[in-house]
């Protein structure tokens, strides 16, 4: 698995790193943080977030089709558990909205209905459109980069800003493990009981697999003291200033134009 980490309002961007047994990527990340600690003052507030991009190391960096659907199904299935893991300011967050509850492409939030829509997608642009309604990357999981040529990434945008390398690497561990578990088991997820999957169910799901290069003990920092499930709620824009809303709309329009060009290029081939 290949990873890239972005953090903060003025984004700290790591190079593309290999998440494998032979990789020393954690040492590289630790070296970056040591440099930052020695030369800057590290602080975070509620405007900060940590974004983690992942792509497969094989298949020329492109996710196989079945993996797309498996990852999407897992995101929908564990939506309530994600909410319980996050601090309050990362819930109902306009920069990292729920892929289901803030998404008009899922008019019926019932899990079975959501699964049917995901399974019905037949092309990459269609599944991107489904998961990122309106070519909007400001969802918890951003699939828009899948429209790029060459190595493509899925971006997890929901983690809070971090101020230590331990926190940073914990969220990397969580994201990579979730994607790997989803690829292996996401298409088998069902909800016959009709009860939302909780934090313990998510932890068990991640514990089913062994990730090459993984250090599962790092997940303890994410799950410690967390339990249950929280019902996701739609973002309330009332609390955002007109200036911030204008900024968001400008950024979304720019992204939409860029993604439209990508789609046309793909369709012309």
SULDA-V713041 format. One line per field, one symbol per residue. phi: phi as a letter, one per 20 degrees, with the letter a starting at -180 (. if undefined). burial: + if it has 9 or more other C-alpha atoms within 8 Angstrom, else -. A space follows every 50 residues. Layout:
phi->???
burial->???
This chain:
phi->.dcbdcbnfdfedeffdedbfeedgfffffffffffffcbdebccfeebd dcecbffellmdffgffgfffffffffdgffggffefgfeeldfebfffd fdcffdfdfggffffffffffdcfgffffffcgmldeedgcddfffefem fccddedefffccbfffgffffgffffffffffecffdfccfemdffdgf ffffffffddegnfcgfffgfeegmdbmbcffcffdeffdfgffffffff fffffffffffffffffee
burial->++++++++-----+--++++----+---++--+--++------+-+-+++ +++++++---+++---++++++++-+++++++++++---+++++-+++++ +++--+--+-+-+++-++--+--+-++++++++-++++++++++++++-- +++++++++++++-+-+++++++++++++++++-+++-+-+----++++- -++--+------++---++--++---+++--+-++---------+----- -+--++--+--++------
